[in-house]
């Protein structure tokens, strides 16, 4: 079953993710705690400030209006107790005129007797007037009920044509025991209430307002501005929609956000947006000044909020920027560490793939552990390169296959007995070349000659175990097993003889003789403990060398022993005869490929590769 490849992530990604998570959790927790604490404290401070402000405003409003109730109660006591004669117009007029002096919010006061005669006083001219009541109006309707009413009563605002303004009537019926004496009626000017609210609004930098139970503006700092609302008998007060304050409409806004954190017993608040400006509304109900409770409130635009909120916003922005900076620094550090890990991984990959020339040294680091890894890697790379150099140098003196086996076996190749095909090649006319050439040129010619033969032999999997002067000893099937070792040896011989036909070595034409034999050999490293050589021993080696020598007798370039011929009988052979080789019991037949010329072997006459196995 095929195993699925594991999905992996880079070290940089892991470091950035882990560090960022730690930073976000750490800094985020601190920011959250700080912001939560600051937000809580700020909201608590704003709540207390709002509560204190609204309490102060309510107390101020009560303090402004309550004297009217107190003064009327005082006057009613004097008249009911008979301290002055209720029928004496002058005494009654003097009494109510004096009372108005202590209540500036009252613009007029009238005493209406049971017989509908009255005594009145107005602030603007301080005149005391006595007359019969002739007009039929809401006053008449209320007076009909007055005998059954006790105590001070605040009525709905009315437009007074006589005073030329909207007032709030405040009435108190007078009784002498069980007899109704009359009614004291005071007119509270809403203009005075608005001026009072304007003064308060300026002091606290808030817009304070009073609305009646029917969504009408009863008092507002801008209620009687020039060009403002004009009162009429049918509508003495403007509605919220008619009033020229765009922010006041937000009191009854449908889309509003309740501010639960600003909750105070008896107080309400909400936040909305009017004309693109955030507005906070705080209001409460006050009773005792009309048939229905009034809504006393104030609103604050966002730009008028205490600086603690703007500081919170700045803190949030600065904290966000700080978090981004920390994350950026985290990314840079993680990327730097990850870059060193990537360099290490890339270097290890080059080492693993044998590409030491591509492996680069790692730079030192200020991070101790990373620096230790970099130094260890650099030392390892030096050692591996030295080892590779030693192995390459060893390969120049020992076949690569032998060198690899030496490394694998720990420097000692145990003796091994096996069947192998031996190719022995000797240069023809070497003694003459030695006499004709100088030492330097001779070595140069031999090196070029050996380089060609080594490439051709190793191309067929052969191992050159010895260079003996101008001769080469090569083995097939040892140390690397090869099922077709005889064919490989023959193909190597063919390639050598073909190459020598047209090749010149330093301008010299060279020719060689080859002997091939198959038999048992003993392969292994032999020599002194400090100096060893890998070679093969056995009669098969000697016979290959003697076959090479016999080429002189047969005027040939290649002779093959009967043991090799037996493995390649499917080829076309020419038997050269039966010979007695020194060191070998009995005679043996020797062969060469059929049709080969004694001067220039007709290599083209060999069988095709797919049929003969020569290639």
N, C-alpha and C positions, 0 to 999 in steps of 0.2 A: 504494500500500500504506500502510495506516495504521501510523504509528509508535507503539509502546507508550510510554506516559509513564514517564519515569524515576522510580524510587522515591528519595525524598530524605529526609534526616534533619535535624532542627533543629540549629542551632549549639549550643544548650544541651546537647542529648543528646551531640553529638560532643565538646564540651569536657569534660563530666562523664565520658564514657567514656574519653577519652584521658588526662585528669588522673588519674582513678581507676586506670587501668591502670598509669600511671607510678608513682603512689603505692604501689599494691599490689606492683608489681615491686620498687620501691626499698625501701620499708619492710618488705615481706615478705621480701626478700632479707636485709636487715640482721637482721630478727627471726629468720629461719631460721638464718643464720650464728651469731647470738648464742645462740639456743636450742640449736643443734646443738653449738656449742662448750661452752656451759654444761652441756648434758646429757651430753656426752662427758666433760667434766671431773668432773661430779658422779658419773657412773657409774664413772669410773675411780677416783675417791676412795672411792666406796662399795665397789667391787671390792677395792681395796687394804685398806680398813678391814675388809671381811669376811674377806679372806684372812688379814690379821694377827690378827683376832679368832679365827678358826677355828684358825690355827696355834698361837696362845697357848693356846686351850682344849685342843687336842690335846696340846700339850706338858705342860699342867697335868695332864691325865688320865693321860698316860704317866708323868709325874713322881709321880703319886699311886699308881699301880698297879705300876710297875716295881720299886720297893723290895721288894715281896713276892717277885718272881722273884729279885732280887739276894740277899735274905736267905736264901731257901731254897737257893740255889746255894752260899752261904757255909756254911750249916749242913751241907749234904750233903758238902762238901769236908772239914769237920772230922771228921765221922763216918767217911767213907770212908778218910781218911788215918790213922785211929786215934788222933787227938789226945785223944779221950776214949773211954771204953769204951762201945760201943753197948749192952752188956748191963747197964750200971749205970743203974738207973732214976733214981737221984737226980741223977747227972751229966747224963743226957739231959734230965731234967725241968728242971734248972737252966738248961741250954743253951737249950731252946726257950722257957722262960719269959722269959729275958733277951732273946731275939730278938724276942718279942712287944712288949717295951718300946719297941723302935725302929720298929715297924710298927703304928701305931694302927689301921690299917684291917683288921688281922687280929684276929678275936675269939676264935679258938681254934686250937690247933696240936696235932697228934698224931704220934707216931712209932710205926709199926706194924712190928713185926719179922716176919721170915719165918715164925716159928711162931705168928703171929697175936696175940701178946701186944703190949700197947701201953703207951705212956706219953703222957699228954695234959695240956694246960694250957688253962684258960679265963681270959679277961681279967676277967670280972666278979668272980671270987673268988680269982684268982691261985693256985688249988690245982693241985698236981701229982698226977695219979692214975695208978696202974699197975694193969692188969687184963688178963684174957684176953678175946680177941674172941669174942663168942658169937653176935652177930646176923648174919643173912644178908641182905645188901642189895646195892645197886649198888657199895658199897665192896668187898665180897667179890669181885664180878665183876671189878672193876677190878684188884684185887690179884692175881688170877690172871694178868693180863696184865703186871703190873709188872716181872717179871724180864726181860722182853724190851724194856722201854722205858728210854730214857736221856734225861736232861734234864728240865727243868721243864715240866709240862703243866697248862694251865688247863682245867677241866672245865665242864660245863653247870651252871647255878645249881640248887641243891637246897634244899628245905625241911628244916632240921635240927630234929627234935623235941627233941633234947637241948639245943640252944642257943635253941630257940623262935623262930627267924627264918630267913629265906632267906639263903643264903650262896653264894659261888662257891668251890668246892673247887679248890685248887691243889696238885698232887702232884709229887714228885720221887723216883724209885726210887734206892736206894743199892746200889752194887756194890763189892765188895772184890776187885779183879781180875776173875775170872770167877764169883765167888760173889755171889748176891743176898743183901743184908743186911736189907733192909726198905724202907719207904716213909715219907717225911716228907709229911704232909698238913696244909695250912693252910686255914682257913676265912675268906674275905674277906667282910665284912659289906656287903651292897649298901646298907644304910641309911647306912653311912659314905660310900659313893660318892655317894648322893643328897644327903647333907648337904654334901658337897664341891661338887657341882654347884650346889646352892642358893646357896652362898657365891659361886661364880663368876658365877652368873646375876645376883645382886644387884650385883656389881661392874660388869658390862658392860651391865646393863639389857636382857638377853636371856634367853630361856628355853632352857637347855641340856638336852639329853636324850641317853640312850644306849638304843638298841634292839638286841635280839639278832637273830639271823638268822631268827627265826620270828615277827617282828612283835610281840614282847613287850617291854614296858617294863622295862628292866633298871635304869635310874637316871633319876630325874626329881626336881626340887625339891619336888614335891608328892606324891611316891610314898607317903610314910608320914605324911601329914597325918592329924590326928584324923578319924576317920570314913572314912578312905581304904580302900585295898584290904587284905584279910586273906589272907595266904599260906596255901596248903594243900599237902599232900604231892603231890596230883595236879596242882596248878597253882601252882607257887611264884611265878610272875610273872604279872601281868595282861596281857591283850592290849591293843593300841592302842584297840580298840573298847570294851573294858571300862573303860578308864581314864577318870577324871573330868576330862580336859582336852580341851575341844571343839576347840581349835586343833591339837592333836597329830594328830588324825585326818587333817588335810590333808597329812601327809607322804606318804600313799599315795593321795591324791585322784586320781581318774581324769581329771577336767577340770582340768588345770593348764597353766599357761603357762611353758614353759622360758625361763629368763633367760640367753640366749646372751652378753649383755654381761658377765655375772657369772662367765663361765667361767674357772676356775682349774684347772690340772692336779691331778687327784685329788679335785676338789671338784665338787659338784653343787648346783643351786639351781632352784627353781621358785616361781611365784607363783600363789596361788589365793585364793578368797574363802570364808571360813567365818563363818556367822552375820552376814552383811552387812559383815564386816570384812576388808579386804585383808591377807593374811599372806604374808610372804616367808620361804621355808625354804632353809637352807644346810646341807649335810651332807657327810660323807665317811666312808669306811670305815677302821676301825683294826683291825689284826690282832695276834695274839699273846696274846689274852686269852680264848680259847675255841675250840671246834671250828670255829666259823664266825666270819667277821669281824663286828664290831659296827658299827652305824651311829651315829656320833657327829655330832650336829647341834644346830642352834639355830633358833628361828623368831623373827621380828620382826613385830609388828603394824604396820599402816600408820601409826598414830598414834605409834609409837615410832621411825619411821625418822628418820635424821639430818635436821636442818633444811634441808639443801641441797635436798632434794626439795620441801619445802614452799616454799622460796624460788623454785625452778624453776616451781612451779605459780603462785605469785604473779606471777612475771615474765611467765609466759604470759598470765595474766589481764590484767595491766597493759598488756602489749604489744597484746593484742586490743582493749582499751578505747582505747588510744592510736591504733591503726589506725582504729577506728571514728570517733574524734574527727577524725583527719586526713581521712578520707573525707567526714565531715560538712562540715568547713571547705572541702574541695575542691568539694563540691556547692554550698555557698553562694557561693563565689567564681565557679565556673563559671556558676551560675544568674544571678549578678549581671552577669557579662560577657555571658552569653547574653541576658539581659533587655535590655541596651543594644543588642545586635545585633538583637533582635526589634523594639525600638522603631524602630531605623533602617530595618529592612525594612518595618515597618508604615507608616512615614512615606514611604518611597520608593514603596510601593504606592499610597498616597494621592496622591502627586505624579503617578505614572504614570496613575492613573485620573482625574486632574483634580480631585480632592477636596482642594484646598489648605486649605479651612476645617477639615478633619479632621486635617490634618498638624500635629503638635505639635513644638515645639523639643526637642532632646535636652539633658538636663542635662550639666553638665561632669563629668569623671571624674578620679580620681587616677591612673588608668592613662594614661600619656602618649599612646600610640597611639590608644586609645579616645577620649581627650579631643580629639585632633587630628581624628579622624573626626567627632565630635559638632560641633565648631566649624565644620568644612568643610560639614557638612550644614546647619547653621543658617544659614550665609552663603548656601549654595545656595538654601535655602528662601526667604530674604529676597529674593534676586535673582529667583527664579521668581515670587514673589508680586508684586514690582514689575513684572516683565514682564507678568504676567497683568493687573495693574491698568492698565498702559500699553495692553495689547491691548484691554481692556474699554473704556477711554477712547477708544481709536482706533476701536473699533466703534461708538461713539456718533456719530462724524463720518464714518466710512467703513463701508460694508456689511461684515458679518462675512466673507462670501465673498471680498470684495476684500482685507480685512485679512489673511486666511489666505494668499491668493495673494501678497500683499506680503511676508509672512514667508517663504513658500516660495521666492520669487524673489529674496530678499535686499534687499527695499525697492524694487525696480524691476520694474514689469510691462511687458513688451515690447508694443508696439502689435500689435493683432490685428484682422484684417478678417474679418467673418463675417456671416451672415444672422441677424437678431434681430427679435423683436417688441417694439415700443416702446409703452408705455402712458403717455399724458400726461394728468394730472388737474389741473383748476383749480377753485378754490372760486368758486361763484356769489355775486355781490354782495359781494365782499370790500371794495371801496371804501366801500360803505355801512356795513359793519361797522366799518371803521377809524374812520369819523366818529362812530359811535354809542357806541363803547366806548373806555374809557381804555387806555393802553398795557399796564398790568399784566393787566387782564382779557382783552385781546385776545391777549396771549401765552399766557395760561392756556387760552383757548378753542382757539387754534391747536395748542397742544401736545396737548390731548386729542384733537382732530380728527386730527392727524398720527399719534398713537399708534395709533388705530384703523385708519387706512389702512395704516400700515406693517405691522401684524400681519396684515391681510387679504392684502396683496400678498406678504409673505414666506411666508405659509402656502401660496401657490401656487408658491413657488420664485422669485419675482421679486426683482430687485435694484434698490433705490432709489439712483440715482447722484446725484441733485440735488434739493434743496429750493429752489425759486425763488419767494421770497415766499410766496404761498398755493398755489403749484403744486408738483406732484410729477412727476419724470421717473423711470420705472421700466423696466427692461429684462428680457427673458426670452431665454434661450439664450446669454447672455453675462454674466459670465465663465464660468458653469457651463453646459455643453452640456445642452440639453433637446430631445428629439425633438418633443414636443407643446407647444412654446413658445407657439403661437398659441392653443391651447385654454386654456392656463394663464392667459394674459393676459385672455381673455374671461371665464374663471371668476372672476378677481380683480375685474374690472369689475362683474360681476353681484353678487358679495359686497359690494362697496362700496355700490352703489346700494340693495341690500336693507337694509343696515345703517343707512343714512342715513334710511330711512323713519321709524323709530321711535326713533332715538337722539337725545338732547339733550346738548349740550356746554356745561356751565356754564349750563344752562337755555336755550341757544340752539338753534334748528332750523337746520341747515345742509344745503346741496345743492351738488353739484359736477357738472362736465361732463367727459366722458372722450373722448379720441381714441386710437384704436389703429391702428398701421401696422406692416407687416412689410417689411423690406428690408435691404440691406447697410449695415453701420455699421463704423466703426473705433473699437475700444475700447482704452484704455490710460491710463497716468498722464501727465498733462501739467501744466506749470507751471514755476516756477523751481526751481533745484537744491535750495533749502531749503524750498520750499513747493510741494507737488504736489497734484493732485486727479485721482481716477479718474473718467472720464466717457466718453460715447460721442459720436461725431460722424458726420455724414452727412445726406444728404437725407431718409432715412427718419425721423430724429429731428424734423426741421423739419416734415415732413408730418403727423406725429402731433400736433404742437402746433397746426398749422393746422386739422386736423380737429376738435380740441377747440374752437377758436374758432368753427368753422362751426356748432356746436350752437346758437349764438344765432340763426342764420339759419333753421334748421330747427325751432327750438323743441323741441330734443331734449336728451337727457343723454348719449347714447352714439352715436358714429359710428365706423365701421370702414372702413379703406381696402380697395380692391379686392384688393391683394396678400394681405391677411389673409383676406378672404372666400374667395379661391381655395384656402386651406388648410382651410377649414371649410364646404365646400359641402353637407355632409350635414345642416346645420342649416337652419332655416326663416328666410329673410332677406327683408327689404323693401328694395328698391333706392330710394335717395333721389334718384337722378338722376346726371347726368354733370356734373362741375365741372372748372374750370381752376384749379389751385392754384398760387400764386405760387412760383416756383422750380422748377416741374415742367413739362416739355415735354408738351404734349398734354393732353387731357382724361382723366379717370378717373372711374369709377363709385364711389359711396360707399354704404354699407349700414348698416342697423341691424336688430336682431332684429325679426322680424315681430310686429305686434300690440302694440307698446309704446306706451303713452299718453304724450303730450307733457308732462303735468303729473306724473303718478305712474306710472312704468313698471310694467306688469303683469308682474312678475318670475315670478309663478306660471305664466304662459303659456309659459315656456321649456320645452323638451322635457325628459323625465325624464333623470336622470344616465346611466342605462345605455344610452340610445339617442342622446342629443344630445351627450354629452361636455362639457356646460357645467359639470358638477360633478366 
